[in-house]
Amino acid sequence: MRANRSDLEMEAAKVAEKKYSIEQAAMAVGISPSGLRLLLNNKKLGYYQSGKRKLIGEGHLQEYLSLAERKAARAIYISVFVVN
């Protein structure tokens, strides 16, 4: 099967994307490294794996933070408009 141009561009973007260790990603998100490992193990945060080493891409962090922000906004909406 031959890869098309958009597939190659997506792969190139993944290679060029900034990647973080567990400790660096935890610091960026504002949680402990063990808390970040829980997110990885529960498949709530994506990562790349090379052997035993896990690296978190910048896109993974942005996706997780965006989802967390939407959940927080939904919780605020429910507590303000639905419960009251």
C-alpha positions as CSV (number, residue, x, y, z in Angstrom):
1,M,0.0,0.0,0.0
2,R,1.4,3.4,-1.0
3,A,1.2,6.3,1.4
4,N,-0.4,9.5,0.1
5,R,1.0,13.0,0.6
6,S,-1.2,13.9,3.6
7,D,-0.1,10.7,5.4
8,L,3.5,11.6,4.8
9,E,2.9,15.1,6.0
10,M,1.2,13.9,9.2
11,E,4.2,11.5,9.9
12,A,6.6,14.4,9.4
13,A,4.7,16.6,11.8
14,K,4.8,13.8,14.5
15,V,8.6,13.5,14.0
16,A,9.1,17.3,14.2
17,E,6.8,17.8,17.2
18,K,8.4,18.7,20.5
19,K,8.4,15.8,22.9
20,Y,8.6,15.8,26.7
21,S,9.7,13.3,29.3
22,I,7.2,12.3,32.0
23,E,8.8,14.7,34.4
24,Q,8.8,17.6,31.9
25,A,5.2,16.9,30.9
26,A,4.1,16.7,34.5
27,M,5.7,20.1,35.3
28,A,4.0,21.6,32.2
29,V,0.6,20.3,33.2
30,G,1.1,21.2,36.9
31,I,0.8,17.7,38.4
32,S,3.2,15.1,39.8
33,P,5.0,12.6,37.6
34,S,3.0,9.8,39.3
35,G,-0.2,11.6,38.5
36,L,0.9,11.9,34.8
37,R,1.7,8.2,34.8
38,L,-1.8,7.5,35.9
39,L,-3.1,9.5,33.0
40,L,-0.9,7.5,30.6
41,N,-1.9,4.1,32.1
42,N,-5.6,5.0,32.0
43,K,-5.3,6.1,28.4
44,K,-6.4,9.7,29.2
45,L,-3.2,11.1,27.7
46,G,-1.5,10.0,24.6
47,Y,2.2,9.2,24.2
48,Y,4.9,7.8,22.0
49,Q,6.8,4.7,23.2
50,S,10.3,3.6,22.2
51,G,11.1,0.5,24.1
52,K,10.2,1.2,27.7
53,R,10.6,4.9,27.4
54,K,7.4,7.0,27.0
55,L,7.5,10.5,25.5
56,I,4.6,12.8,25.5
57,G,4.2,14.9,22.4
58,E,3.2,18.6,22.5
59,G,0.0,17.6,20.6
60,H,-0.9,15.1,23.2
61,L,-0.6,17.7,25.9
62,Q,-2.7,20.3,24.0
63,E,-5.4,17.7,23.4
64,Y,-5.5,16.7,27.0
65,L,-5.6,20.2,28.3
66,S,-8.3,21.2,25.8
67,L,-10.4,18.3,26.9
68,A,-9.9,19.1,30.6
69,E,-10.8,22.7,29.9
70,R,-14.1,21.7,28.2
71,K,-15.0,19.4,31.1
72,A,-14.3,22.1,33.6
73,A,-16.5,24.6,31.6
74,R,-19.3,22.0,31.4
75,A,-19.1,21.4,35.2
76,I,-19.4,25.1,35.8
77,Y,-22.3,25.4,33.5
78,I,-24.2,22.6,35.2
79,S,-23.5,23.9,38.7
80,V,-24.6,27.4,37.7
81,F,-27.6,26.9,35.4
82,V,-28.9,23.4,36.0
83,V,-28.5,22.9,39.8
84,N,-29.6,26.3,40.8
